[in-house]
């Protein structure tokens, strides 16, 4: 009877911990990415220039600045997660994100306070970047450590599912506002609503995360013998994890964050149409991730990840060509639905696969560093690079080459990895 009671309590604690992490992650990523969905309007408010491209480049450069702070947040918050506990780190990340998001919504425009406006905007993005730098690695490790070994792929996939849910919430809310408000009102004050709301609901996430406890895997590691993993091996593991993350970063920030801007500027869609189309792709992605997570427990992580990499080597050029060729809204939606399913193959298996590279004592630090580094280099500036490539080459299809390059790097990393599905975490 006692054993059953302990087991029941363990399951309840697991479900509470994973649910709290997922809900907090949704809020965290909504706060961080809604900026990109309103980039065109933000450019007009904070970077008024004579050139639309120059203003957009400045806006996406500020978006990228948030990723520059990610490695710093990864090191600091990842260390807290390993030394003070995953719970402490997760409470800190959501607190910082809510503060940075609220600040963006309250900054007066360039017309009111001049150059101080973009300066404050950059500072707010740095706070957000520092926060999210520790969020991905800590939440990924936390969920995987709570999950049963034989279902780690499924439970871990909810981390990525919650990221997409945050993107979906941001995209859907921006689409709703763009549909409901006249353009002049949206550009004047309507764009601020998602940021102010994100700051206001942040304390809800803080409260939820304060109610959870650290995983048994972490608690056992804390009282166990010290790590014997040499520094050289830790460096190699981190570099391998960076390789895993490259295509994921490119997928997310080209096809999910930048795409509404691309379809407005080069595919002829209106702002609301572009956001609704993007929202459809995000919805397909979110639904597919847990299903592919289950599959990764059955067939392994590598088959799913390799298939996705091959797709993103072969398909980006024709997909960008179709969208740039005057395709209808329905055709663009179909393209984004297909892309969503292809991304789901990779990101459903990724959290478990990358957690399985590291031992528990150093997992959140090294995992966060790998994620922060890969996303800072290959993801955060992806919208900027895409905009720059188009301006430089004169071809709206040129971002496809960036996607294809990222897929090649990750394919090599995945092929060179061992399969660790269903094995006990170190």
QUIPEDA-V394349 format. One record per residue. N is the residue number from 1. RES is the residue in one small letter. PHI is phi in radians with two decimals (* if undefined). PSI is psi in whole degrees, -180 to 180 (* if undefined). Layout:
BEGIN
n->(N | N)
res->(RES | RES)
phi->(PHI | PHI)
psi->(PSI | PSI)
END
This chain:
BEGIN
n->(1 | 2 | 3 | 4 | 5 | 6 | 7 | 8 | 9 | 10 | 11 | 12 | 13 | 14 | 15 | 16 | 17 | 18 | 19 | 20 | 21 | 22 | 23 | 24 | 25 | 26 | 27 | 28 | 29 | 30 | 31 | 32 | 33 | 34 | 35 | 36 | 37 | 38 | 39 | 40 | 41 | 42 | 43 | 44 | 45 | 46 | 47 | 48 | 49 | 50 | 51 | 52 | 53 | 54 | 55 | 56 | 57 | 58 | 59 | 60 | 61 | 62 | 63 | 64 | 65 | 66 | 67 | 68 | 69 | 70 | 71 | 72 | 73 | 74 | 75 | 76 | 77 | 78 | 79 | 80 | 81 | 82 | 83 | 84 | 85 | 86 | 87 | 88 | 89 | 90 | 91 | 92 | 93 | 94 | 95 | 96 | 97 | 98 | 99 | 100 | 101 | 102 | 103 | 104 | 105 | 106 | 107 | 108 | 109 | 110 | 111 | 112 | 113 | 114 | 115 | 116 | 117 | 118 | 119 | 120 | 121 | 122 | 123 | 124 | 125 | 126 | 127 | 128 | 129 | 130 | 131 | 132 | 133 | 134 | 135 | 136 | 137 | 138 | 139 | 140 | 141 | 142 | 143 | 144 | 145 | 146 | 147 | 148 | 149 | 150 | 151 | 152 | 153 | 154 | 155 | 156 | 157 | 158 | 159 | 160 | 161 | 162 | 163 | 164 | 165 | 166 | 167 | 168 | 169 | 170 | 171 | 172 | 173 | 174 | 175 | 176 | 177 | 178 | 179 | 180 | 181 | 182 | 183 | 184 | 185 | 186 | 187 | 188 | 189 | 190 | 191 | 192 | 193 | 194 | 195 | 196 | 197 | 198 | 199 | 200 | 201 | 202 | 203 | 204 | 205 | 206 | 207 | 208 | 209 | 210 | 211 | 212 | 213 | 214 | 215 | 216 | 217 | 218 | 219 | 220 | 221 | 222 | 223 | 224 | 225 | 226 | 227 | 228 | 229 | 230 | 231 | 232 | 233 | 234 | 235 | 236 | 237 | 238 | 239 | 240 | 241 | 242 | 243 | 244 | 245 | 246 | 247 | 248 | 249 | 250 | 251 | 252 | 253 | 254 | 255 | 256 | 257 | 258 | 259 | 260 | 261 | 262 | 263 | 264 | 265 | 266 | 267 | 268 | 269 | 270 | 271 | 272 | 273 | 274 | 275 | 276 | 277 | 278 | 279 | 280 | 281 | 282 | 283 | 284 | 285 | 286 | 287 | 288 | 289 | 290 | 291 | 292 | 293 | 294 | 295 | 296 | 297 | 298 | 299 | 300 | 301 | 302 | 303 | 304 | 305 | 306 | 307 | 308 | 309 | 310 | 311 | 312 | 313 | 314 | 315 | 316 | 317 | 318 | 319 | 320 | 321 | 322 | 323 | 324 | 325 | 326 | 327 | 328 | 329 | 330 | 331 | 332 | 333 | 334 | 335 | 336 | 337 | 338 | 339 | 340 | 341 | 342 | 343 | 344 | 345 | 346 | 347 | 348 | 349 | 350 | 351 | 352 | 353 | 354 | 355 | 356 | 357 | 358 | 359 | 360 | 361 | 362 | 363 | 364 | 365 | 366 | 367 | 368 | 369 | 370 | 371 | 372 | 373 | 374 | 375 | 376 | 377 | 378 | 379 | 380 | 381 | 382 | 383 | 384 | 385 | 386 | 387 | 388 | 389 | 390 | 391 | 392 | 393 | 394 | 395 | 396 | 397 | 398 | 399 | 400 | 401 | 402 | 403 | 404 | 405 | 406 | 407 | 408 | 409 | 410 | 411 | 412 | 413 | 414 | 415 | 416 | 417 | 418 | 419 | 420 | 421 | 422 | 423 | 424 | 425 | 426)
res->(x | x | x | x | x | x | x | x | x | x | x | x | x | x | x | x | x | x | x | x | x | x | x | x | x | x | x | x | x | x | x | x | x | x | x | x | x | x | x | x | x | x | x | x | x | x | x | x | x | x | x | x | x | x | x | x | x | x | x | x | x | x | x | x | x | x | x | x | x | x | x | x | x | x | x | x | x | x | x | x | x | x | x | x | x | x | x | x | x | x | x | x | x | x | x | x | x | x | x | x | x | x | x | x | x | x | x | x | x | x | x | x | x | x | x | x | x | x | x | x | x | x | x | x | x | x | x | x | x | x | x | x | x | x | x | x | x | x | x | x | x | x | x | x | x | x | x | x | x | x | x | x | x | x | x | x | x | x | x | x | x | x | x | x | x | x | x | x | x | x | x | x | x | x | x | x | x | x | x | x | x | x | x | x | x | x | x | x | x | x | x | x | x | x | x | x | x | x | x | x | x | x | x | x | x | x | x | x | x | x | x | x | x | x | x | x | x | x | x | x | x | x | x | x | x | x | x | x | x | x | x | x | x | x | x | x | x | x | x | x | x | x | x | x | x | x | x | x | x | x | x | x | x | x | x | x | x | x | x | x | x | x | x | x | x | x | x | x | x | x | x | x | x | x | x | x | x | x | x | x | x | x | x | x | x | x | x | x | x | x | x | x | x | x | x | x | x | x | x | x | x | x | x | x | x | x | x | x | x | x | x | x | x | x | x | x | x | x | x | x | x | x | x | x | x | x | x | x | x | x | x | x | x | x | x | x | x | x | x | x | x | x | x | x | x | x | x | x | x | x | x | x | x | x | x | x | x | x | x | x | x | x | x | x | x | x | x | x | x | x | x | x | x | x | x | x | x | x | x | x | x | x | x | x | x | x | x | x | x | x | x | x | x | x | x | x | x | x | x | x | x | x | x | x | x | x | x | x | x | x | x | x | x | x | x | x | x | x | x | x | x | x | x | x | x | x)
phi->(* | -1.12 | -1.07 | -1.10 | -1.09 | -1.10 | -1.08 | -1.10 | -1.09 | -1.13 | -1.14 | -1.11 | -1.10 | -1.11 | -1.13 | -1.14 | -1.14 | -1.18 | -1.08 | -1.12 | -1.17 | -1.12 | -1.07 | -1.09 | -1.15 | -1.00 | -1.11 | -1.06 | -1.39 | -1.01 | -1.03 | -1.31 | -1.71 | -1.06 | -0.92 | -1.18 | -1.29 | -2.01 | -1.04 | -1.11 | -1.27 | -1.06 | -1.02 | -1.23 | -1.46 | -2.03 | -2.32 | -1.25 | -2.39 | -1.37 | -2.10 | -1.11 | -1.12 | -1.10 | -1.13 | -1.18 | -1.07 | -1.10 | -1.16 | -1.27 | -1.12 | -1.15 | -1.01 | -1.18 | -1.00 | -1.02 | -1.47 | -1.10 | -1.35 | -1.08 | -1.05 | -1.14 | -1.11 | -1.08 | -1.16 | -1.20 | -1.32 | -1.07 | -1.09 | -1.05 | -1.08 | -1.39 | -1.63 | -1.85 | 2.05 | -1.11 | -1.04 | -1.03 | -1.14 | -1.20 | -1.15 | -1.12 | -1.07 | -1.28 | -1.14 | -1.13 | -1.11 | -1.07 | -1.15 | -1.13 | -1.17 | -1.05 | -1.08 | -1.04 | -1.20 | -1.87 | -1.22 | -1.11 | -1.28 | -1.00 | -1.12 | -1.66 | -2.10 | 1.17 | -1.12 | -1.09 | -1.08 | -1.16 | -1.12 | -1.14 | -1.05 | -1.09 | -1.07 | -1.11 | -1.17 | -1.12 | -1.09 | -1.07 | -1.12 | -1.04 | -1.12 | -1.24 | -1.06 | -1.64 | -1.21 | -1.06 | -1.14 | -1.19 | -1.19 | -1.11 | -1.09 | -1.07 | -1.15 | -1.09 | -1.22 | -1.39 | -1.30 | -1.09 | -0.97 | -1.34 | -2.21 | -1.11 | -1.08 | -1.13 | -1.13 | -1.14 | -1.11 | -1.20 | -1.10 | -1.18 | -1.07 | -1.23 | -1.06 | -1.14 | -1.08 | -1.13 | -1.10 | -1.10 | -1.08 | -1.13 | -1.14 | -1.15 | -1.19 | -1.11 | -1.12 | -1.09 | -1.13 | -1.15 | -1.39 | -1.43 | -1.80 | -1.03 | -0.98 | -1.09 | -1.25 | -1.09 | -1.30 | -1.42 | -2.44 | -1.09 | -1.12 | -1.31 | -0.99 | -1.05 | -1.29 | -1.10 | -1.10 | -1.04 | -1.18 | -1.26 | -1.53 | -0.95 | -1.02 | -1.12 | -1.11 | -1.06 | -1.06 | -1.08 | -1.27 | -1.25 | -1.57 | -1.66 | -2.24 | -1.21 | -1.23 | -1.01 | -1.04 | -1.19 | -1.11 | -1.18 | -1.14 | -1.13 | -1.73 | -1.50 | -1.17 | -1.14 | -1.17 | -1.93 | -1.28 | -1.15 | -1.05 | -1.09 | -1.21 | -1.08 | -1.11 | -1.11 | -1.09 | -1.15 | -1.11 | -1.10 | -1.14 | -1.03 | -1.03 | -1.00 | -1.40 | -1.00 | -1.17 | -1.08 | -1.09 | -1.15 | -0.96 | -1.13 | -1.60 | -1.58 | -1.49 | -1.97 | -1.66 | -1.47 | -1.00 | -1.03 | -1.19 | -1.06 | -1.22 | -1.27 | -1.45 | -2.20 | -1.96 | 1.39 | -1.50 | -1.29 | -1.05 | -1.13 | -1.06 | -1.07 | -1.26 | -1.18 | -1.07 | -1.10 | -1.11 | -1.10 | -1.10 | -1.12 | -1.12 | -1.07 | -1.08 | -1.11 | -1.19 | -1.34 | -1.01 | -1.10 | -1.14 | -1.24 | -1.08 | -1.06 | -1.07 | -1.15 | -1.28 | -1.55 | -1.97 | 1.81 | -1.35 | -1.08 | -1.01 | -1.18 | -1.20 | -1.12 | -1.04 | -1.12 | -1.05 | -1.07 | -1.02 | -1.41 | -1.53 | -1.56 | -1.68 | -1.01 | -1.08 | -1.09 | -1.19 | -1.12 | -1.12 | -1.09 | -1.17 | -1.36 | -1.57 | 1.42 | -1.16 | -1.28 | -1.02 | -1.12 | -1.15 | -1.12 | -1.09 | -1.07 | -1.03 | -1.23 | -1.15 | -1.10 | -1.05 | -1.03 | -1.17 | -1.17 | -1.15 | -1.04 | -0.97 | -1.37 | -1.33 | -1.24 | -1.52 | -1.02 | -1.00 | -1.14 | -1.07 | -1.36 | -1.10 | -1.22 | -1.33 | -2.05 | -1.54 | -1.08 | -1.08 | -2.10 | -1.08 | -1.21 | -1.13 | -1.22 | -1.12 | -1.17 | -1.10 | -1.06 | -1.13 | -1.07 | -1.18 | -1.09 | -1.27 | -1.09 | -1.41 | -1.81 | -1.87 | -1.05 | -1.69 | -1.04 | -1.07 | -1.11 | -1.11 | -1.09 | -1.11 | -1.15 | -1.06 | -1.13 | -1.15 | -1.29 | -1.63 | 1.35 | -2.01 | -1.12 | -1.48 | -1.05 | -1.03 | -1.03 | -1.15 | -1.15 | -1.10 | -1.09 | -1.12 | -1.08 | -1.16 | -1.12 | -1.04 | -1.22 | -1.04 | -1.11 | -1.14 | -1.22 | -1.08 | -1.46 | -1.70 | -1.54 | -1.47 | -2.16 | -1.05 | 1.24 | -1.58 | -1.24 | -1.20 | -1.28)
psi->(-41 | -42 | -42 | -43 | -44 | -43 | -42 | -43 | -37 | -43 | -41 | -44 | -39 | -48 | -39 | -43 | -46 | -42 | -44 | -39 | -43 | -47 | -46 | -37 | -39 | -49 | -40 | -47 | -30 | -49 | -42 | -39 | -14 | -25 | -46 | -30 | -17 | 23 | -40 | -40 | -41 | -38 | -41 | -30 | -32 | -18 | 63 | 117 | 176 | -8 | 126 | -40 | -43 | -43 | -40 | -39 | -43 | -40 | -43 | -28 | -40 | -38 | -44 | -31 | -36 | -28 | -22 | -36 | -12 | -46 | -36 | -45 | -36 | -45 | -50 | -51 | -34 | -41 | -43 | -42 | -37 | -36 | -38 | -13 | 149 | -38 | -48 | -42 | -41 | -36 | -41 | -44 | -44 | -29 | -47 | -41 | -43 | -40 | -46 | -39 | -46 | -38 | -42 | -41 | -17 | -4 | 127 | 153 | 171 | -37 | -22 | -47 | 9 | -142 | -19 | -29 | -54 | -28 | -47 | -38 | -44 | -43 | -42 | -40 | -33 | -42 | -45 | -44 | -41 | -42 | -52 | -20 | -34 | -16 | -49 | -52 | -41 | -46 | -36 | -49 | -42 | -48 | -45 | -37 | -28 | -26 | 147 | 146 | -42 | -8 | 22 | -37 | -45 | -53 | -41 | -30 | -22 | -21 | -49 | -36 | -39 | -33 | -48 | -37 | -37 | -42 | -43 | -43 | -44 | -46 | -44 | -40 | -42 | -40 | -42 | -45 | -41 | -29 | -40 | -31 | 141 | 153 | -43 | -41 | -36 | -43 | -25 | -53 | -21 | -33 | -21 | -23 | -48 | -34 | -45 | -42 | -42 | -39 | -36 | -34 | -6 | -46 | -25 | -45 | -38 | -47 | -45 | -44 | -24 | -13 | -5 | 172 | 160 | 157 | 152 | -37 | -44 | -44 | -37 | -40 | -35 | -33 | -1 | -175 | 155 | 160 | 140 | 10 | 114 | 154 | -36 | -39 | -39 | -40 | -45 | -41 | -41 | -42 | -38 | -42 | -37 | -43 | -41 | -40 | -18 | -56 | -33 | -44 | -44 | -44 | -52 | -46 | -13 | -53 | -20 | -35 | -44 | -24 | -39 | -35 | -43 | -47 | -24 | -45 | -30 | -11 | -1 | 16 | 150 | 170 | -48 | -43 | -44 | -41 | -38 | -39 | -45 | -38 | -36 | -44 | -41 | -39 | -44 | -42 | -47 | -40 | -38 | -28 | -52 | -33 | -44 | -26 | -43 | -44 | -37 | -28 | -27 | -41 | -8 | 164 | -40 | -44 | -40 | -44 | -40 | -44 | -43 | -43 | -44 | -41 | -45 | -3 | -39 | -33 | -25 | -43 | -51 | -34 | -45 | -36 | -41 | -47 | -36 | -14 | 20 | 32 | 154 | 166 | -42 | -38 | -43 | -38 | -43 | -43 | -45 | -30 | -43 | -44 | -42 | -43 | -39 | -39 | -39 | -36 | -44 | -51 | -14 | -39 | -23 | -50 | -47 | -43 | -41 | -34 | -37 | -9 | -25 | 157 | 159 | -40 | -30 | 12 | -51 | -34 | -54 | -39 | -43 | -40 | -45 | -48 | -47 | -40 | -49 | -44 | -36 | -41 | -47 | -21 | -49 | -37 | 10 | -46 | -38 | -46 | -41 | -45 | -41 | -43 | -43 | -44 | -38 | -43 | -20 | 7 | 117 | -13 | -12 | -28 | -19 | -36 | -33 | -43 | -45 | -39 | -43 | -38 | -36 | -45 | -48 | -34 | -44 | -40 | -41 | -42 | -35 | 4 | 158 | 152 | 125 | 17 | 139 | 5 | 155 | 140 | 144 | *)
END
